[in-house]
Amino acid sequence: VQNGITQSGGVSAFDRDFWGTGLRWTRRTETLTLTAGADYDSAQDARKGYLNNTGAIGALKRDEDNTVYQAGGYAQAEWAFARDAMLSAGLRYTRVAFDSKDNFICTPTLVTAPGTRPGTCSGSTNAIGSVAGGIRQINPDDSGSATYSAWTPTAGLLYRLSPSVNLYANAGRSFETPTFIELTYRPDGSSGLNFDLKPSTSNQYEAGVKAFLGTEALLSAAVFLIDTSNEIVVFSNAGGRTTYQNAGDTQRRGVELAADGRFGGGFAGYVAATWLEAEFKDSFRSCVPVPPATTCTAPNTTVAAGNRIPGVPNYTVYGELSWAYQPLGFSTAFEARWNGKVMANDVNTVAADAYFIANLRAGLEQNSGNWRFSEFVRVDNLLDEEYIGAVYVNDANQRFFAPAAERNYLVGGSAAYRF
């Protein structure tokens, strides 16, 4: 499969340089806090892909230079308009720009990645421009650029019901651009970035309570609702290329519960649970190859409104019980995690089962003058469970599941000097 002319190979390698900066101004009075600022981030990737020849790196299959930057400015105000109440509001402007330079081109008129045989492309034995398996043997120029921007407001209210109980409610709008991976290829197979892909925007609402039980325990509960427009989903996952599209409206709603406390004798516990319903609100058309074909460029399948969004568990539960003995700088903890069923495709015909795993960790810490040393050991998947750690959404070959690691161990240490 990885020999296909549009395949990126079985080995991925990249060099990344990134940097960022920010500036923030704050002014406080007795009842009002004002904050304003700006930030800038940039990342440059030199990305390559190679054939995987039974564990050895083979011919070059992908070569591109990607650059992305984010620039934004924001302002926020917090107003304590009553002794037990605070109102907050903010506004942010964000601009995100992507630029990609494709250095791996194999067309009848331009070849920047020649193969070992004349007229072929690196990693492929077929002549450039010929037809093999019903696919024209070209790798087009996928260079291009795209820019997105948006204003995103937020507002919140906090009320102190008592010295130990806070009630709160928040509302806001978010803006999520496509990633470089989502922009890379067009669904119709033409060259260039997927300029038709729009950023998703969400209206988010949350209300909850936080309660302190003495000085040793904290309880919290929240309900949330997220309405998203232009949800970015997989259009087709075939032929070595995953393409994306906007699916219309989606909704996520759920409940979060958490408890954190100390029991004495060095013991402490933490538990958090989330129940989540994530579903498509609009029906849309997707692309599923019909065997024996392994590629698809035109929508041929309807995804019904009400289907669950793939890749999202319907519940998660995490808990841990820890113990620390300060005189020796020793600590240990038992961790447990439950994950609910995860759909693997938009039409909801395949799913990864729910699972439970347990982990164990322990560590030591020593202080000597300005030095601090620490050592730790972890055992993950303590019970050596077989479970699915991730899914490949809408995979054309129906290879949806990525198995998680069996029981594994991690040992490490660190040293820090305080000046």
FENWOCOR-V75117 format. One line per field, one symbol per residue. phi: phi as a letter, one per 40 degrees, with the letter a starting at -180 (. if undefined). burial: 1 if it has 9 or more other C-alpha atoms within 8 Angstrom, else 0. Layout:
phi=???
burial=???
This chain:
phi=.ccdccccgcbbaabbbaaaaabbbbbbbcbbbbbaaaaababbbbbbbbcbcfhbcbccbaaabbbbbbbabaaabbbccadbabbbaaabbbbbbbabbcbbbbbdbabbbcccbdgbbdgbbcccgcbbggbccbbccbciaabbaacbcaaabbbccadbbbbaabaabbabcccdcccdbcdcgccgcccccbccbbbbbaaabbbcbgbbabbaaabaabbbbfdcbccabaggbbbbacbgcbabaabbbaaaabbgggcaaaaabbbabbaccbcabbbbdcdccbbabbdbbccccgccccgbccabbbaabbabbcdbgbaaabbbabbccbcbaccgcbacccabbbbbbaababbagccbbabaabbcfdcfccaccabccgcccfccbbccccdabbbaaabbbcc
burial=01111111111100000000000000000001111111111111111111110000110111111111111111111111000011111111111111111111111000101110000111110111100000001111111111010001111111111001111111111110110001111110001111001111111111111111100111111111111111110111111111111111111111111111111001111111111111111111111110000101101001111011111011111111111110001111111111111111110100111111111111111000001111111111110010011111111100011111001100000000000
